[in-house]
Amino acid sequence: MNIKILSVGRVKDPDLRNKISDYVKRVSRDARIALQEIKDSDLKTEGRKLIDILDKEDGYVFALSEEGTICTSAKFAARIGAIQKKLIFVIGGPFGLSPAVKKRADETLSLSRMTFSHEMVQLFLLEQLYRGISINLNRKYHKA
């Protein structure tokens, strides 16, 4: 499995950076993973930058947005396990994702109907990726 997380803004909180790093290490045992951050600015500029990056990638794009599809961890595991392309997750900044990025995505996914900072979303997404991989490999991490 090959995964890329594309995020607007950098993670400033050192505690969150450490937790994110921990989950990147966990995921990287079973998948290739890359994190790429772009500088936050206005929604239109961020959208253009994200689209430029996505146009150079060959993969299945998930836009993370509160209005996206919500699924259980088990369904998420099945979803990521079924896709045979590189998985690309796009996380917006303070203003969310531009309509152009959402339109460019193959699927819009929500981690919650609540709004979280891009830093928290990175951590939650990485934890769910690790959980999903663990479910798919029948590891004991997920207690169902």
N, C-alpha and C positions, 0 to 999 in steps of 0.2 A: 504494500500500500504506500502511496506517495501523497503527502498532504502539504498544503501551503495555507498559511493563515496570513491574510493581508489586512492590516489594521491601520486606521487613521489615528495618528497621535502616538506618542511613546508612553510607555509605562513608567511613571515617575516614582511611585511608591516602592521603596526598596523591599518591603515585606511581600508585596504582591509580585514583584520581579522574582524574588526567591521561589515563591510558590509556582509561578509560571515556569521557571527554569526546572523545577522538580518534575512537573508534569511533562515538559518537553523531553526530559531524560527518560521518563517512563514510557512515553509514546514511542520514542526513538529506538527502543529495544525491538519493536515489531514493525515499525514503519519509518520511511524517510519523512522527515518533517522540517519545514522551513517557516520562519516567521519573518515577515517583511512589514515595516512600518513606513507610512508616508507622513509628512508634516501636515498637521491640521491647518486649515485656512477657511475659506468660505465653501459652502456646499457645492457650488458649481465648479470651482477649481479642484476640489477634492475628487469630485465625480470624474472630471477629465483625466486626472492622474490615475485613478483606479481603472478606468476604461482602457487607457493606454497600456497599463500593465496587463490587464486581463486579455487584451487583444494579442499579446505576445505569448500567452500561456495556452496550452492545450490541456483542458481538463473540464471537470464538471463543477460549475460555480454555484455555491450556496451564498446568498445574501442574507446576513443575519439582521432581522428586523422584527419589532414587536408585533407587526401585523402578519407575520409569516405563519406557516404551519407549525403547530405544537405537536410533539410526539413523545412517547415514553422513551426511556433509555433503551429498552429492548427493540422498539421499532426503529430508533435511530441506529442502533447497532446493525440491524438487518439492512437498513437503507445504505449505510456506508459500506457494508460488506458486499452489496449487490452491484455497486458501481465499479466498473472496470477501468475507469480513467483516474487521472490525478484528481484529488479532491481539493478544491480551492474554496476557502471560507473568507468572506469579506465582512469586516466589522467597521461600522461607521464611527465618526467622531461625535462631538457634542450636538451636531445638527442631524445626526443619523446618516443615511445613505441617500444620494441623489436619485431621483426617479430613473435617470439613465442607467445607473448601476443596477438598480432593481430590475429594470427591463432586460439588461444584458445577462443577468443571472439565469441559470437553468431552474433554480428553485429558491424560494424565500422561506427561511427557517426562523422560528422564534424559540428562544430559550425560556421566555416568559412573556406575559402580557405587560409586565412591569418594565420600566426603563432602567437600565444599568449603565454605568460608565464603561467606556471601551476597555478599560483595564480589567474590570470585573468580568466582562464578557469573554475576554481572552482566557482568563482563568477558568471560568465555567465551561467554555467550549473545550479547552484542553482536558479538563476532568472528564467530560462526557466522551471525548474521543478515546481517552484511556479506558473508560468504562466500556464503551462500545467494542473496542478491540478485545478487551478482557472477556466480554460476553461471547464474542465470535470465536474466541479461542478456548472457551469453556474454563476460564480461570475463576478463582473464588472471590475476586474483588467485588462483583455485583451480587448482592443478597436479594434474590427474588423469591 
